[in-house]
Amino acid sequence: MKRAGLLTRDSRKVERKKPGLKKARKASQFSKR
């Protein structure tokens, strides 16, 4: 597993790309509240 690709943004809070969403963070169809 390439740890370098995961530690690009933030090693503490790493969110992988969820299936069905554009990106891990920018999920238009998903809302926390």
Residue frames as a rotation matrix with the C-alpha (Angstrom) as fourth column:
MET 1
0.577 0.817 0.000 0.00
0.817 -0.577 0.000 0.00
0.000 0.000 -1.000 0.00
LYS 2
-0.292 -0.685 0.667 1.36
0.651 -0.654 -0.386 3.40
0.701 0.321 0.637 -0.97
ARG 3
0.138 0.308 -0.941 1.37
0.945 -0.325 0.033 5.48
-0.295 -0.894 -0.336 2.19
ALA 4
-0.822 -0.511 -0.252 2.71
0.405 -0.835 0.372 8.45
-0.400 0.204 0.893 0.27
GLY 5
-0.692 0.624 0.364 -0.55
0.236 -0.280 0.930 8.77
0.682 0.730 0.047 -1.64
LEU 6
0.258 0.829 -0.497 -2.51
0.794 0.111 0.597 8.74
0.550 -0.549 -0.629 1.59
LEU 7
0.140 -0.288 -0.947 -0.34
0.849 -0.457 0.265 11.24
-0.509 -0.841 0.181 3.43
THR 8
-0.453 -0.302 0.839 -0.61
0.779 -0.592 0.208 13.85
0.434 0.748 0.503 0.70
ARG 9
0.091 0.601 0.794 -3.30
0.042 -0.799 0.600 15.96
0.995 -0.021 -0.098 2.36
ASP 10
0.058 -0.017 0.998 -3.58
-0.948 -0.315 0.050 14.99
0.314 -0.949 -0.034 6.02
SER 11
-0.645 -0.407 -0.647 -2.23
-0.250 0.912 -0.324 11.87
0.722 -0.048 -0.690 7.68
ARG 12
-0.924 0.301 0.237 -4.60
-0.201 0.147 -0.969 12.19
-0.326 -0.942 -0.075 10.63
LYS 13
0.043 0.997 0.061 -7.87
-0.224 0.069 -0.972 12.55
-0.974 0.028 0.226 8.76
VAL 14
-0.854 -0.363 -0.373 -7.60
-0.449 0.153 0.880 10.51
-0.263 0.919 -0.293 5.58
GLU 15
0.141 0.942 0.304 -10.76
-0.324 0.334 -0.885 9.74
-0.935 0.026 0.353 3.68
ARG 16
-0.806 -0.415 0.421 -10.58
0.207 0.469 0.859 7.40
-0.554 0.780 -0.292 0.72
LYS 17
-0.736 0.529 -0.422 -12.75
-0.668 -0.468 0.579 7.85
0.109 0.708 0.697 -2.34
LYS 18
-0.406 0.678 0.613 -16.17
-0.227 0.575 -0.786 6.40
-0.885 -0.458 -0.080 -1.58
PRO 19
-0.890 0.131 0.437 -17.87
0.443 0.476 0.759 4.40
-0.109 0.869 -0.482 -4.35
GLY 20
0.066 0.965 0.255 -20.72
0.987 -0.100 0.123 6.33
0.144 0.244 -0.959 -5.94
LEU 21
0.752 0.126 -0.648 -19.34
0.333 -0.920 0.208 9.70
-0.569 -0.372 -0.733 -4.89
LYS 22
0.868 -0.462 0.183 -17.12
-0.042 -0.436 -0.899 12.09
0.495 0.773 -0.398 -6.79
LYS 23
-0.247 -0.961 0.127 -14.60
-0.243 -0.065 -0.968 12.49
0.938 -0.270 -0.218 -3.97
ALA 24
-0.442 0.010 -0.897 -14.21
0.740 0.570 -0.358 11.60
0.507 -0.822 -0.259 -0.32
ARG 25
-0.772 0.095 -0.628 -14.88
0.411 -0.679 -0.608 15.07
-0.484 -0.728 0.485 1.03
LYS 26
-0.715 0.473 -0.514 -16.86
-0.633 -0.750 0.190 16.69
-0.296 0.462 0.836 -1.79
ALA 27
-0.849 0.510 0.137 -19.95
0.528 0.828 0.190 14.49
-0.017 0.234 -0.972 -1.65
SER 28
-0.817 0.552 0.165 -22.94
-0.464 -0.801 0.379 16.40
0.341 0.233 0.911 -2.99
GLN 29
0.004 0.895 -0.446 -25.46
-0.255 0.432 0.865 13.64
0.967 0.110 0.230 -2.28
PHE 30
0.055 -0.046 -0.997 -24.22
0.827 0.561 0.020 13.00
0.559 -0.826 0.069 1.23
SER 31
0.078 0.001 0.997 -24.88
-0.322 -0.946 0.026 15.44
0.943 -0.323 -0.073 4.08
LYS 32
-0.819 -0.484 -0.306 -23.65
0.121 0.376 -0.919 15.13
0.560 -0.790 -0.249 7.65
ARG 33
-0.775 0.590 0.224 -26.74
-0.486 -0.331 -0.809 16.70
-0.403 -0.736 0.543 9.19
